[in-house]
Amino acid sequence: MQACPLAFEPERCWCGNLAKVKESEDFSDKFGMKFFMCPNYDHKAPARSAYPRPLSPSPLFMWYHWIDKEQSEWAKKEIEDRHRRAWADFKEEDDVEEAAAKAKAGRER
């Protein structure tokens, strides 16, 4: 969890809890962007029933709010670097397979 950026006031979720500041770690167009997130996001709320199994599922708080509107330069560079490394690895694998196929064809002659 990170501290709230200075330009923003802390926000509260629909459930009334103070939101956490998180940073997107998904390798997507949101990578590296900060957002407010409910501390109960994607977690089951405590049961509010005397029954061992509630009659209906408890609510999930799916609240979040983006702080950053654009990706930072470091995040864009990281995505480019990962993309470049992935293609280099793919090319290396392809070259190894091609060399193995040529060697096998040479032995079969």
N, CA, C and O atoms as CSV, one atom per row, in Angstrom:
chain,resi,resn,atom,element,x,y,z
A,1,MET,N,N,0.852,-1.179,0.000
A,1,MET,CA,C,0.000,0.000,0.000
A,1,MET,C,C,0.890,1.233,0.000
A,1,MET,O,O,1.926,1.248,0.666
A,2,GLN,N,N,0.505,2.252,-0.730
A,2,GLN,CA,C,1.291,3.466,-0.826
A,2,GLN,C,C,0.557,4.611,-0.147
A,2,GLN,O,O,-0.651,4.554,0.083
A,3,ALA,N,N,1.315,5.647,0.166
A,3,ALA,CA,C,0.720,6.843,0.754
A,3,ALA,C,C,-0.074,7.578,-0.317
A,3,ALA,O,O,0.190,7.444,-1.512
A,4,CYS,N,N,-1.036,8.345,0.128
A,4,CYS,CA,C,-1.860,9.109,-0.798
A,4,CYS,C,C,-1.015,10.210,-1.435
A,4,CYS,O,O,-0.333,10.943,-0.717
A,5,PRO,N,N,-1.040,10.349,-2.768
A,5,PRO,CA,C,-0.295,11.422,-3.417
A,5,PRO,C,C,-0.732,12.777,-2.878
A,5,PRO,O,O,-1.898,12.966,-2.534
A,6,LEU,N,N,0.197,13.712,-2.806
A,6,LEU,CA,C,-0.069,15.008,-2.185
A,6,LEU,C,C,-1.179,15.798,-2.868
A,6,LEU,O,O,-1.868,16.574,-2.206
A,7,ALA,N,N,-1.369,15.623,-4.163
A,7,ALA,CA,C,-2.367,16.402,-4.897
A,7,ALA,C,C,-3.793,15.900,-4.682
A,7,ALA,O,O,-4.736,16.516,-5.178
A,8,PHE,N,N,-3.968,14.807,-3.961
A,8,PHE,CA,C,-5.289,14.218,-3.800
A,8,PHE,C,C,-5.645,14.057,-2.334
A,8,PHE,O,O,-4.798,13.748,-1.496
A,9,GLU,N,N,-6.905,14.272,-2.049
A,9,GLU,CA,C,-7.423,13.995,-0.714
A,9,GLU,C,C,-7.786,12.521,-0.644
A,9,GLU,O,O,-8.241,11.955,-1.639
A,10,PRO,N,N,-7.597,11.890,0.500
A,10,PRO,CA,C,-8.015,10.484,0.624
A,10,PRO,C,C,-9.513,10.359,0.342
A,10,PRO,O,O,-10.295,11.243,0.693
A,11,GLU,N,N,-9.894,9.276,-0.282
A,11,GLU,CA,C,-11.298,9.047,-0.619
A,11,GLU,C,C,-11.849,7.895,0.196
A,11,GLU,O,O,-11.104,7.063,0.713
A,12,ARG,N,N,-13.165,7.862,0.300
A,12,ARG,CA,C,-13.844,6.760,0.978
A,12,ARG,C,C,-14.679,5.995,-0.041
A,12,ARG,O,O,-15.224,6.561,-0.988
A,13,CYS,N,N,-14.756,4.702,0.187
A,13,CYS,CA,C,-15.533,3.813,-0.677
A,13,CYS,C,C,-17.016,3.950,-0.338
A,13,CYS,O,O,-17.389,4.642,0.609
A,14,TRP,N,N,-17.855,3.275,-1.132
A,14,TRP,CA,C,-19.291,3.234,-0.849
A,14,TRP,C,C,-19.558,2.641,0.524
A,14,TRP,O,O,-20.536,3.002,1.180
A,15,CYS,N,N,-18.692,1.729,0.964
A,15,CYS,CA,C,-18.907,1.068,2.255
A,15,CYS,C,C,-18.482,1.953,3.422
A,15,CYS,O,O,-18.711,1.596,4.578
A,16,GLY,N,N,-17.868,3.097,3.141
A,16,GLY,CA,C,-17.470,4.015,4.191
A,16,GLY,C,C,-16.030,3.866,4.642
A,16,GLY,O,O,-15.537,4.708,5.393
A,17,ASN,N,N,-15.341,2.822,4.210
A,17,ASN,CA,C,-13.943,2.628,4.588
A,17,ASN,C,C,-13.032,3.549,3.795
A,17,ASN,O,O,-13.319,3.896,2.649
A,18,LEU,N,N,-11.937,3.937,4.418
A,18,LEU,CA,C,-10.943,4.764,3.752
A,18,LEU,C,C,-10.261,3.937,2.664
A,18,LEU,O,O,-9.800,2.825,2.921
A,19,ALA,N,N,-10.201,4.480,1.458
A,19,ALA,CA,C,-9.641,3.748,0.313
A,19,ALA,C,C,-8.127,3.653,0.415
A,19,ALA,O,O,-7.468,4.529,0.975
A,20,LYS,N,N,-7.587,2.568,-0.140
A,20,LYS,CA,C,-6.142,2.366,-0.213
A,20,LYS,C,C,-5.644,2.891,-1.553
A,20,LYS,O,O,-6.384,2.927,-2.536
A,21,VAL,N,N,-4.374,3.298,-1.575
A,21,VAL,CA,C,-3.747,3.683,-2.834
A,21,VAL,C,C,-2.943,2.488,-3.322
A,21,VAL,O,O,-2.086,1.967,-2.609
A,22,LYS,N,N,-3.231,2.063,-4.545
A,22,LYS,CA,C,-2.531,0.921,-5.141
A,22,LYS,C,C,-1.939,1.356,-6.477
A,22,LYS,O,O,-2.279,2.407,-7.020
A,23,GLU,N,N,-1.043,0.514,-6.986
A,23,GLU,CA,C,-0.447,0.766,-8.289
A,23,GLU,C,C,-0.697,-0.450,-9.166
A,23,GLU,O,O,-0.451,-1.584,-8.755
A,24,SER,N,N,-1.181,-0.211,-10.355
A,24,SER,CA,C,-1.497,-1.308,-11.265
A,24,SER,C,C,-0.234,-2.062,-11.644
A,24,SER,O,O,0.750,-1.473,-12.092
A,25,GLU,N,N,-0.281,-3.385,-11.456
A,25,GLU,CA,C,0.850,-4.238,-11.810
A,25,GLU,C,C,0.535,-5.087,-13.031
A,25,GLU,O,O,1.370,-5.871,-13.481
A,26,ASP,N,N,-0.675,-4.928,-13.569
A,26,ASP,CA,C,-1.066,-5.666,-14.769
A,26,ASP,C,C,-0.268,-5.145,-15.954
A,26,ASP,O,O,-0.117,-3.936,-16.131
A,27,PHE,N,N,0.238,-6.061,-16.757
A,27,PHE,CA,C,0.996,-5.679,-17.944
A,27,PHE,C,C,-0.005,-5.277,-19.022
A,27,PHE,O,O,-0.314,-6.049,-19.929
A,28,SER,N,N,-0.507,-4.042,-18.898
A,28,SER,CA,C,-1.535,-3.552,-19.811
A,28,SER,C,C,-1.343,-2.055,-20.004
A,28,SER,O,O,-0.322,-1.496,-19.602
A,29,ASP,N,N,-2.330,-1.409,-20.622
A,29,ASP,CA,C,-2.229,0.030,-20.826
A,29,ASP,C,C,-2.438,0.816,-19.534
A,29,ASP,O,O,-2.360,2.045,-19.543
A,30,LYS,N,N,-2.700,0.129,-18.426
A,30,LYS,CA,C,-2.843,0.776,-17.118
A,30,LYS,C,C,-1.628,0.515,-16.225
A,30,LYS,O,O,-1.624,0.926,-15.064
A,31,PHE,N,N,-0.592,-0.162,-16.746
A,31,PHE,CA,C,0.577,-0.536,-15.962
A,31,PHE,C,C,1.214,0.693,-15.311
A,31,PHE,O,O,1.467,1.696,-15.978
A,32,GLY,N,N,1.472,0.607,-14.000
A,32,GLY,CA,C,2.152,1.666,-13.272
A,32,GLY,C,C,1.266,2.814,-12.822
A,32,GLY,O,O,1.741,3.721,-12.138
A,33,MET,N,N,-0.008,2.797,-13.189
A,33,MET,CA,C,-0.892,3.894,-12.809
A,33,MET,C,C,-1.442,3.665,-11.407
A,33,MET,O,O,-1.739,2.533,-11.027
A,34,LYS,N,N,-1.575,4.745,-10.640
A,34,LYS,CA,C,-2.078,4.658,-9.270
A,34,LYS,C,C,-3.593,4.830,-9.254
A,34,LYS,O,O,-4.170,5.523,-10.092
A,35,PHE,N,N,-4.223,4.174,-8.270
A,35,PHE,CA,C,-5.669,4.290,-8.129
A,35,PHE,C,C,-6.070,4.067,-6.676
A,35,PHE,O,O,-5.359,3.412,-5.913
A,36,PHE,N,N,-7.234,4.628,-6.304
A,36,PHE,CA,C,-7.829,4.357,-5.003
A,36,PHE,C,C,-8.622,3.065,-5.128
A,36,PHE,O,O,-9.243,2.809,-6.160
A,37,MET,N,N,-8.601,2.255,-4.081
A,37,MET,CA,C,-9.303,0.979,-4.110
A,37,MET,C,C,-9.895,0.704,-2.736
A,37,MET,O,O,-9.251,0.954,-1.717
A,38,CYS,N,N,-11.107,0.195,-2.709
A,38,CYS,CA,C,-11.735,-0.182,-1.446
A,38,CYS,C,C,-10.914,-1.292,-0.797
A,38,CYS,O,O,-10.491,-2.219,-1.488
A,39,PRO,N,N,-10.678,-1.223,0.519
A,39,PRO,CA,C,-9.931,-2.303,1.181
A,39,PRO,C,C,-10.671,-3.634,1.130
A,39,PRO,O,O,-10.064,-4.684,1.341
A,40,ASN,N,N,-11.976,-3.606,0.852
A,40,ASN,CA,C,-12.762,-4.842,0.755
A,40,ASN,C,C,-12.930,-5.306,-0.685
A,40,ASN,O,O,-13.706,-6.227,-0.945
A,41,TYR,N,N,-12.227,-4.694,-1.619
A,41,TYR,CA,C,-12.374,-5.031,-3.035
A,41,TYR,C,C,-12.102,-6.509,-3.264
A,41,TYR,O,O,-11.065,-7.032,-2.858
A,42,ASP,N,N,-13.038,-7.168,-3.912
A,42,ASP,CA,C,-12.903,-8.567,-4.298
A,42,ASP,C,C,-12.735,-9.514,-3.117
A,42,ASP,O,O,-12.260,-10.638,-3.282
A,43,HIS,N,N,-13.113,-9.075,-1.956
A,43,HIS,CA,C,-13.062,-9.938,-0.778
A,43,HIS,C,C,-14.475,-10.063,-0.233
A,43,HIS,O,O,-15.265,-9.123,-0.315
A,44,LYS,N,N,-14.783,-11.194,0.310
A,44,LYS,CA,C,-16.119,-11.394,0.854
A,44,LYS,C,C,-16.278,-10.572,2.132
A,44,LYS,O,O,-15.417,-10.585,3.012
A,45,ALA,N,N,-17.375,-9.874,2.208
A,45,ALA,CA,C,-17.670,-9.104,3.412
A,45,ALA,C,C,-18.015,-10.063,4.544
A,45,ALA,O,O,-18.469,-11.178,4.285
A,46,PRO,N,N,-17.810,-9.655,5.795
A,46,PRO,CA,C,-18.151,-10.548,6.901
A,46,PRO,C,C,-19.647,-10.869,6.899
A,46,PRO,O,O,-20.475,-10.024,6.558
A,47,ALA,N,N,-19.969,-12.078,7.277
A,47,ALA,CA,C,-21.372,-12.504,7.307
A,47,ALA,C,C,-22.136,-11.682,8.332
A,47,ALA,O,O,-21.659,-11.464,9.445
A,48,ARG,N,N,-23.323,-11.227,7.952
A,48,ARG,CA,C,-24.160,-10.440,8.855
A,48,ARG,C,C,-25.439,-11.214,9.154
A,48,ARG,O,O,-26.525,-10.640,9.231
A,49,SER,N,N,-25.293,-12.499,9.318
A,49,SER,CA,C,-26.449,-13.349,9.518
A,49,SER,C,C,-26.161,-14.352,10.621
A,49,SER,O,O,-25.019,-14.767,10.821
A,50,ALA,N,N,-27.202,-14.729,11.327
A,50,ALA,CA,C,-27.049,-15.732,12.378
A,50,ALA,C,C,-26.947,-17.128,11.790
A,50,ALA,O,O,-26.520,-18.064,12.466
A,51,TYR,N,N,-27.344,-17.269,10.522
A,51,TYR,CA,C,-27.271,-18.569,9.865
A,51,TYR,C,C,-25.812,-18.900,9.524
A,51,TYR,O,O,-25.031,-18.002,9.208
A,52,PRO,N,N,-25.444,-20.186,9.587
A,52,PRO,CA,C,-24.072,-20.543,9.225
A,52,PRO,C,C,-23.758,-20.223,7.762
A,52,PRO,O,O,-22.624,-19.880,7.426
A,53,ARG,N,N,-24.749,-20.335,6.911
A,53,ARG,CA,C,-24.573,-19.991,5.505
A,53,ARG,C,C,-25.655,-18.978,5.144
A,53,ARG,O,O,-26.840,-19.310,5.189
A,54,PRO,N,N,-25.276,-17.743,4.785
A,54,PRO,CA,C,-26.282,-16.729,4.470
A,54,PRO,C,C,-27.190,-17.174,3.325
A,54,PRO,O,O,-26.786,-17.950,2.459
A,55,LEU,N,N,-28.409,-16.674,3.337
A,55,LEU,CA,C,-29.379,-17.017,2.304
A,55,LEU,C,C,-28.990,-16.440,0.946
A,55,LEU,O,O,-29.326,-17.010,-0.092
A,56,SER,N,N,-28.290,-15.324,0.951
A,56,SER,CA,C,-27.820,-14.734,-0.303
A,56,SER,C,C,-26.347,-14.369,-0.134
A,56,SER,O,O,-25.883,-14.177,0.990
A,57,PRO,N,N,-25.622,-14.272,-1.221
A,57,PRO,CA,C,-24.200,-13.947,-1.094
A,57,PRO,C,C,-23.998,-12.543,-0.541
A,57,PRO,O,O,-24.784,-11.637,-0.817
A,58,SER,N,N,-22.950,-12.376,0.234
A,58,SER,CA,C,-22.645,-11.054,0.780
A,58,SER,C,C,-22.103,-10.168,-0.340
A,58,SER,O,O,-21.549,-10.670,-1.318
A,59,PRO,N,N,-22.263,-8.855,-0.199
A,59,PRO,CA,C,-21.845,-7.967,-1.284
A,59,PRO,C,C,-20.325,-7.920,-1.416
A,59,PRO,O,O,-19.592,-8.078,-0.440
A,60,LEU,N,N,-19.881,-7.702,-2.628
A,60,LEU,CA,C,-18.467,-7.468,-2.886
A,60,LEU,C,C,-18.326,-6.000,-3.269
A,60,LEU,O,O,-19.087,-5.486,-4.089
A,61,PHE,N,N,-17.372,-5.352,-2.683
A,61,PHE,CA,C,-17.174,-3.939,-2.969
A,61,PHE,C,C,-16.231,-3.823,-4.156
A,61,PHE,O,O,-15.031,-4.064,-4.029
A,62,MET,N,N,-16.767,-3.458,-5.294
A,62,MET,CA,C,-15.999,-3.384,-6.535
A,62,MET,C,C,-15.618,-1.937,-6.855
A,62,MET,O,O,-15.483,-1.576,-8.024
A,63,TRP,N,N,-15.445,-1.120,-5.833
A,63,TRP,CA,C,-15.186,0.299,-6.030
A,63,TRP,C,C,-13.701,0.564,-6.224
A,63,TRP,O,O,-12.868,0.064,-5.468
A,64,TYR,N,N,-13.377,1.354,-7.240
A,64,TYR,CA,C,-12.026,1.871,-7.417
A,64,TYR,C,C,-12.126,3.174,-8.199
A,64,TYR,O,O,-13.121,3.423,-8.880
A,65,HIS,N,N,-11.090,4.002,-8.098
A,65,HIS,CA,C,-11.079,5.295,-8.769
A,65,HIS,C,C,-9.643,5.585,-9.188
A,65,HIS,O,O,-8.741,5.603,-8.350
A,66,TRP,N,N,-9.430,5.810,-10.475
A,66,TRP,CA,C,-8.079,6.061,-10.967
A,66,TRP,C,C,-7.596,7.429,-10.514
A,66,TRP,O,O,-8.326,8.416,-10.614
A,67,ILE,N,N,-6.372,7.487,-10.017
A,67,ILE,CA,C,-5.729,8.749,-9.653
A,67,ILE,C,C,-5.006,9.286,-10.881
A,67,ILE,O,O,-5.205,10.433,-11.283
A,68,ASP,N,N,-4.163,8.440,-11.470
A,68,ASP,CA,C,-3.414,8.831,-12.664
A,68,ASP,C,C,-4.318,8.744,-13.886
A,68,ASP,O,O,-5.097,7.803,-14.037
A,69,LYS,N,N,-4.201,9.723,-14.737
A,69,LYS,CA,C,-4.985,9.730,-15.975
A,69,LYS,C,C,-4.166,9.200,-17.152
A,69,LYS,O,O,-4.729,8.770,-18.158
A,70,GLU,N,N,-2.840,9.230,-17.025
A,70,GLU,CA,C,-1.956,8.739,-18.079
A,70,GLU,C,C,-0.850,7.905,-17.458
A,70,GLU,O,O,-0.542,8.036,-16.273
A,71,GLN,N,N,-0.258,7.047,-18.276
A,71,GLN,CA,C,0.877,6.260,-17.810
A,71,GLN,C,C,2.096,7.159,-17.688
A,71,GLN,O,O,2.280,8.091,-18.471
A,72,SER,N,N,2.928,6.865,-16.691
A,72,SER,CA,C,4.169,7.616,-16.539
A,72,SER,C,C,5.170,7.151,-17.596
A,72,SER,O,O,5.006,6.091,-18.201
A,73,GLU,N,N,6.196,7.950,-17.805
A,73,GLU,CA,C,7.207,7.609,-18.809
A,73,GLU,C,C,7.943,6.327,-18.443
A,73,GLU,O,O,8.258,5.521,-19.319
A,74,TRP,N,N,8.224,6.130,-17.141
A,74,TRP,CA,C,8.942,4.905,-16.746
A,74,TRP,C,C,8.104,3.666,-17.054
A,74,TRP,O,O,8.650,2.630,-17.434
A,75,ALA,N,N,6.766,3.763,-16.892
A,75,ALA,CA,C,5.900,2.616,-17.175
A,75,ALA,C,C,5.882,2.320,-18.676
A,75,ALA,O,O,5.917,1.159,-19.084
A,76,LYS,N,N,5.826,3.369,-19.489
A,76,LYS,CA,C,5.861,3.174,-20.937
A,76,LYS,C,C,7.176,2.530,-21.361
A,76,LYS,O,O,7.198,1.635,-22.206
A,77,LYS,N,N,8.285,3.000,-20.757
A,77,LYS,CA,C,9.601,2.437,-21.083
A,77,LYS,C,C,9.686,0.982,-20.637
A,77,LYS,O,O,10.246,0.150,-21.350
A,78,GLU,N,N,9.137,0.666,-19.467
A,78,GLU,CA,C,9.147,-0.715,-18.966
A,78,GLU,C,C,8.376,-1.639,-19.910
A,78,GLU,O,O,8.817,-2.755,-20.187
A,79,ILE,N,N,7.240,-1.178,-20.396
A,79,ILE,CA,C,6.448,-1.984,-21.330
A,79,ILE,C,C,7.233,-2.211,-22.623
A,79,ILE,O,O,7.256,-3.323,-23.151
A,80,GLU,N,N,7.875,-1.157,-23.130
A,80,GLU,CA,C,8.685,-1.305,-24.346
A,80,GLU,C,C,9.828,-2.293,-24.122
A,80,GLU,O,O,10.098,-3.137,-24.976
A,81,ASP,N,N,10.505,-2.186,-22.963
A,81,ASP,CA,C,11.619,-3.094,-22.656
A,81,ASP,C,C,11.144,-4.538,-22.547
A,81,ASP,O,O,11.791,-5.443,-23.075
A,82,ARG,N,N,10.022,-4.763,-21.868
A,82,ARG,CA,C,9.484,-6.125,-21.751
A,82,ARG,C,C,9.097,-6.675,-23.118
A,82,ARG,O,O,9.326,-7.846,-23.420
A,83,HIS,N,N,8.511,-5.817,-23.930
A,83,HIS,CA,C,8.112,-6.223,-25.279
A,83,HIS,C,C,9.352,-6.617,-26.091
A,83,HIS,O,O,9.363,-7.646,-26.767
A,84,ARG,N,N,10.388,-5.788,-26.013
A,84,ARG,CA,C,11.623,-6.052,-26.750
A,84,ARG,C,C,12.267,-7.357,-26.282
A,84,ARG,O,O,12.719,-8.153,-27.105
A,85,ARG,N,N,12.311,-7.583,-24.958
A,85,ARG,CA,C,12.900,-8.816,-24.419
A,85,ARG,C,C,12.091,-10.040,-24.838
A,85,ARG,O,O,12.661,-11.082,-25.160
A,86,ALA,N,N,10.770,-9.917,-24.833
A,86,ALA,CA,C,9.922,-11.045,-25.225
A,86,ALA,C,C,10.184,-11.426,-26.680
A,86,ALA,O,O,10.284,-12.610,-27.001
A,87,TRP,N,N,10.298,-10.430,-27.566
A,87,TRP,CA,C,10.569,-10.732,-28.973
A,87,TRP,C,C,11.969,-11.295,-29.156
A,87,TRP,O,O,12.171,-12.175,-29.993
A,88,ALA,N,N,12.945,-10.804,-28.387
A,88,ALA,CA,C,14.308,-11.335,-28.477
A,88,ALA,C,C,14.330,-12.796,-28.036
A,88,ALA,O,O,14.988,-13.624,-28.665
A,89,ASP,N,N,13.614,-13.115,-26.958
A,89,ASP,CA,C,13.531,-14.506,-26.493
A,89,ASP,C,C,12.862,-15.386,-27.544
A,89,ASP,O,O,13.305,-16.506,-27.799
A,90,PHE,N,N,11.802,-14.879,-28.145
A,90,PHE,CA,C,11.092,-15.628,-29.182
A,90,PHE,C,C,12.015,-15.893,-30.370
A,90,PHE,O,O,12.060,-17.004,-30.897
A,91,LYS,N,N,12.747,-14.863,-30.785
A,91,LYS,CA,C,13.674,-14.998,-31.922
A,91,LYS,C,C,14.761,-16.011,-31.597
A,91,LYS,O,O,15.115,-16.832,-32.443
A,92,GLU,N,N,15.294,-15.963,-30.378
A,92,GLU,CA,C,16.339,-16.908,-29.976
A,92,GLU,C,C,15.815,-18.346,-30.009
A,92,GLU,O,O,16.486,-19.245,-30.516
A,93,GLU,N,N,14.618,-18.555,-29.467
A,93,GLU,CA,C,13.998,-19.889,-29.503
A,93,GLU,C,C,13.810,-20.363,-30.942
A,93,GLU,O,O,14.090,-21.516,-31.271
A,94,ASP,N,N,13.338,-19.465,-31.781
A,94,ASP,CA,C,13.105,-19.800,-33.181
A,94,ASP,C,C,14.413,-20.176,-33.875
A,94,ASP,O,O,14.454,-21.131,-34.651
A,95,ASP,N,N,15.488,-19.423,-33.594
A,95,ASP,CA,C,16.794,-19.723,-34.189
A,95,ASP,C,C,17.313,-21.082,-33.732
A,95,ASP,O,O,17.873,-21.828,-34.536
A,96,VAL,N,N,17.137,-21.414,-32.461
A,96,VAL,CA,C,17.583,-22.704,-31.931
A,96,VAL,C,C,16.817,-23.839,-32.606
A,96,VAL,O,O,17.413,-24.839,-33.008
A,97,GLU,N,N,15.501,-23.688,-32.731
A,97,GLU,CA,C,14.692,-24.720,-33.391
A,97,GLU,C,C,15.089,-24.880,-34.855
A,97,GLU,O,O,15.154,-25.999,-35.365
A,98,GLU,N,N,15.352,-23.774,-35.523
A,98,GLU,CA,C,15.751,-23.824,-36.928
A,98,GLU,C,C,17.107,-24.513,-37.086
A,98,GLU,O,O,17.292,-25.314,-38.003
A,99,ALA,N,N,18.056,-24.208,-36.199
A,99,ALA,CA,C,19.377,-24.848,-36.249
A,99,ALA,C,C,19.260,-26.345,-35.984
A,99,ALA,O,O,19.937,-27.148,-36.626
A,100,ALA,N,N,18.401,-26.719,-35.040
A,100,ALA,CA,C,18.200,-28.144,-34.740
A,100,ALA,C,C,17.586,-28.860,-35.939
A,100,ALA,O,O,17.964,-29.992,-36.243
A,101,ALA,N,N,16.651,-28.218,-36.616
A,101,ALA,CA,C,16.023,-28.820,-37.793
A,101,ALA,C,C,17.041,-28.989,-38.923
A,101,ALA,O,O,17.034,-30.008,-39.614
A,102,LYS,N,N,17.920,-27.989,-39.115
A,102,LYS,CA,C,18.956,-28.093,-40.149
A,102,LYS,C,C,19.944,-29.202,-39.817
A,102,LYS,O,O,20.360,-29.952,-40.700
A,103,ALA,N,N,20.320,-29.307,-38.539
A,103,ALA,CA,C,21.259,-30.354,-38.121
A,103,ALA,C,C,20.645,-31.733,-38.339
A,103,ALA,O,O,21.325,-32.655,-38.787
A,104,LYS,N,N,19.386,-31.869,-38.027
A,104,LYS,CA,C,18.697,-33.153,-38.212
A,104,LYS,C,C,18.618,-33.499,-39.698
A,104,LYS,O,O,18.836,-34.647,-40.085
A,105,ALA,N,N,18.305,-32.505,-40.522
A,105,ALA,CA,C,18.230,-32.734,-41.971
A,105,ALA,C,C,19.604,-33.114,-42.521
A,105,ALA,O,O,19.695,-33.953,-43.418
A,106,GLY,N,N,20.674,-32.510,-41.997
A,106,GLY,CA,C,22.034,-32.831,-42.432
A,106,GLY,C,C,22.430,-34.250,-42.053
A,106,GLY,O,O,23.131,-34.915,-42.815
A,107,ARG,N,N,22.001,-34.720,-40.906
A,107,ARG,CA,C,22.321,-36.088,-40.457
A,107,ARG,C,C,21.558,-37.130,-41.263
A,107,ARG,O,O,22.051,-38.243,-41.451
A,108,GLU,N,N,20.382,-36.796,-41.737
A,108,GLU,CA,C,19.542,-37.747,-42.470
A,108,GLU,C,C,20.012,-37.949,-43.911
A,108,GLU,O,O,19.559,-38.887,-44.566
A,109,ARG,N,N,20.884,-37.119,-44.414
A,109,ARG,CA,C,21.355,-37.251,-45.802
A,109,ARG,C,C,22.271,-38.373,-45.936
A,109,ARG,O,O,22.768,-38.636,-47.031
